[in-house]
Amino acid sequence: MAQHYYKLYLPYDDQPHGYMLPEIVLKMPWISDFSIDHDVNRAVRVLDNSSGKHTAKAVNDAFAKLVNICIERNLFDLLCGRHSEPFTIFGARYDQPVHIERFAAALFGVMQRGAHMVAYTYNPSAEIRLWIGRRSAHIYTYPGMLDTTVAGGIKSGASPLRTIVEEADEEASLSSEFVRENVRSRGAISHISLTGRGFPGEQGLAMPDYIYVYDIKLPSDVVPKPHDEEVGEFYCMTVPEVQAALLKQEFKPDSACVLIDFLMRHSVITAENEPDFINITMRLHRRLPFKLG
């Protein structure tokens, strides 16, 4: 991948912070705040017009100006012709955070961070059931596909837990108090995918992702219910039903990874019944080529 994509560099930093498709680089309306190397190195560099005095601000301003031009000219389907919330570029080491708009992050192949929560319960026979959401048919990305119970990108200034608490209320009508008292952190997974089926914007964009994983056990009288326009409905699914949906690729890609991780942690997928157990484990915990802070 590194040989085909252009690497995105920030000022005074020799580690890449993103991977861009060549066709995106050629189509981008570059401004003087960026320099492009089309030779063997294939690099896009953000320049610091403050000469080191206010580097973070210079980088943020550069991204903001460029993205604004892209939106005004309607150059990329991914941007939907509108602005989106800021996401922190994790690993940028300056005195202030560096961020980029959420929709634009994929164009630059910037690592994103998300948080997912899987809600589960047990039936009278002590069999586990998972609360699975179906994305609204009207949502822009992956419409109609299956999803974890609650999920969201981590906005600038927010923590993973705060993201889960807010999204649980907005997406599943689960109260903040209940979630804070009952949610359990289960670690994190890391993976990289390319935009494709179910993604309406540009295809083949690098989507590196760190996902903070949470579980919550629900009593039988607590039922997730759609609260905003992003979720169409919830299903209380058996493990075989979830596995069948995974095999048929009915889940949003990152959510599929989270569900596989859940099934492994709950001893549904084991080394005894899955010959690729080690390989799957490693692919859910990839060492991504980005700084972590």
N, C-alpha and C positions, 0 to 999 in steps of 0.2 A: 504493500500500500504506500509506503513512504516514497518509493521511487516514482509512482504515478501522480501523487498529489503534491500540491504546493504546500510548504510548511509556513505557518503564520508565526511571526516572531514579534515580541514586544521589545521596547527600548531597553538596552543594557542587559539583555537576557539571551543567552545562547541556546535555551531550550525552547522547542516549539510549543505553542499554545493552541494550535489548530491545524487541520489538514483540509485544503481546498481543492475541489475538482478543477482541472485545467479549463474547462468550458465556463465555469463560474468566474475564474480569474480573468478570462478574456472578455467576458460580458460586463464585468463590474466597472462602473464609471469612476475609476480611481481619481483621487484628488491629491494635492501636493503633500498631504500628511502621510502618504504611503510611498514606499519604493518597491518595485517589482523586479525580481531577477528571473528571467526566463531561461537562463542557461542551465547547466547541469544541476546546480543547487536547487533550482525551483523554489524560490522563497518570496514571501510577501512580508514586508517589514513595516511596522507602525513607527513613524518618526516622532521624536520629541521636540516640538517647536519651542519648548520652554527651556531648553538646554539644561535639563536636570533640576530646575527649580520647582516645577509643578508637573512632574511626569504623569501621574495618574490622571490629572485633569486633562492634560494634553491628549492622552490616549482616549479617554472617554469622549472628549470633544471630537476627535478624529472619527471614531466609530459613529457617533451621533450624526455628524454632517454627512458621512457617506451613506448611512442607512436612510437618512431623510431624502437624499437625492434618489435613491433606489425606489423609495415609496412614491415620490412625486412623479417619477417617470414610469412607474408600474413595470419594473424590469423583471421581477421575479414573482412567480405565482405563490411561493412560500410565504411572502410577506403579507399577502391578503390585502394589499393596498392600505395598510394601517399600521400604526405603532403598537408595540406590545411592552409588557413590563420588563424592567431591567433584571438581568441575571448576572451574578458575579462571575468573572473569569477566575476560577479557582487556581491558585498557585502563582498569581501575579504578585510580586513582592515590592510593593511601594508603600508610601505613607498613608495612602487612601485606597479604598477598593477600586478595582477596574471592572467595568461592567459593559454588557452589550445587550441589546434588546433580544428577548426570547426567540422570536421568529427568525431573527437574523443569525442567531448563534449557529444554526445548522449550515448556513451558507459558508461560514468561516471554519466549520468543523471543530468548533470550540467544545471542550469537555463540559458537559452539563451534569447537574446534580438533581436527583429527585428523591422522593420519599413515597413508599408504598406501604399500605397496611392491608393484611388479609384478615378478615373476620371469619371466625368459625364457631360452630356449635356442635352439640351431640344430640342425636335422637334418643328415644327411650331405650333403644337397644345398644346404646353407647357407641354408635357408629358416627364418625366425624362427618360433618357437612360444611361446605365452604360457601360463603356468601359472595357470589360472583356478579359483577355489574355488566350491563350491556350499554355501550356508549350510544349516545343519542344518534339518530340517523341524520341529524342536522349539524353535528359538530364537524369542524373542518378536517381534523386529522383522525384517521382510522374510524370513520363513522360506522356504527352498527357492530363493531367488533367487541368481543368480550374483554373484560378488564378485571383488575383486582378490585377489592371492595372500595378502597380509597387510594388516590394517588395524586401527586402534584409535583411540579417543578419547584425547586427551592429558590425563591426570589431573593434579590439582594437584601441583606440585613435580617433575613429570617433563618431560623434553625430548622433542622429536620423535624423535630418534635412539634414545633409550632406549625409547620406546614401540615403535618398529619392532623393535628387538632382542628385547624381551620378547615381543611378539606373534608374532614369527617362530618362536620356540621353542614358545609355547603353541598356536599355530594350525596351524603347518606343519612342526613337528619339525626346523626348521633351527637348528643350534647357534649360540649367541651369538658364539663365536669366528669362525665362518665368515661370519656376517652382518656383523660389525664390519669384517672384512678386505675384504669384497667389495661391500658396499652402496654406492650412489652417490646423493648428493642431486641431485635434478633440479628444484629450485625449489618453487613453491607455486601452487595455484590457489585461487580464491575464487568462491563462488556462493551463491545463496539459493534454497531450494525450499520447497514446502509439503507437509506430510504428506498422503499419499494412498494409492494402491494399494500393498498390501504392508505398510502400517503399521497395526497393530491398535488403536492408541490414538486419541485425538481427531484429527479431520481438519482440514486447513487451517491448522495451526500453522506459523508462520514458522520456518525452519531455516537461518539464516545460518551459513556454514561456511568456515573457512580450512583447507586441506588441504596438508600438507607431503608432497611427492611424492618417492619413492625408486624406483630400479631396481636389480635385481641379476641378473647373468648367471650362470646355473647350468651347470656341466658336465653331460654326459649321465648321469653316474652319481649325481648329486644330484637326488633326487625329493622334492618336498614331500609330506608325509603328515599327515593329521589327527591332532591330539594332544589336543585338548579337545572339548567337546560343541558348539562353535559351528560347526564345519566338518563337512559331511557327506562330501565327497570333493573331489578335485582332478582337473582335466582338462588335458591338454596340447593346447591348441587352436591351429589355424591362424589366420592373420589373417582370412581370409574367414569362418571360423566365428565369430570374435569380432565382426566387423562385422555379421553376420547376427543374432547374439544382441542386439547393441545396438539394431538396427532393430526387433526384436521386443520391446524393453523388458524383457528378461529379467534385466538387471542392477539391483542396488540403485542408487538414483539417484546418490549421491555417487561410487560406484564407476564408474558409467558415465562420469561426467565425467573421472575419473582415466584411464580406458582411452582415451577420446577424446584427451586430452592426450598420452598415450603414443604413440598412432598418429600424431599430428601431429609429435611430436618425432623419430619414427623415419621420417619422410617417407612414411608410408603415406597419410595425408590431407594433401593439398597444395593450394596455390592453383590448380594446374592441373587437378586432378580434383574439386575441391569449390567450387562457386560461392559458397557462404556461408562461405568460409574465414575472412575477417576478422571477420565477425559471430560465428562460433563462438569464435574466439580471444578476442574481447572479453568474451563471456559466461562464459568460463572464468577470466577475470581481472577480475571486477566490482569496482568501488569500493564496498564495503559501508559503510553509514552508521553506522560504529562507530569509536571510538578504537582505535588499535593499541598504545597504551602511552604 
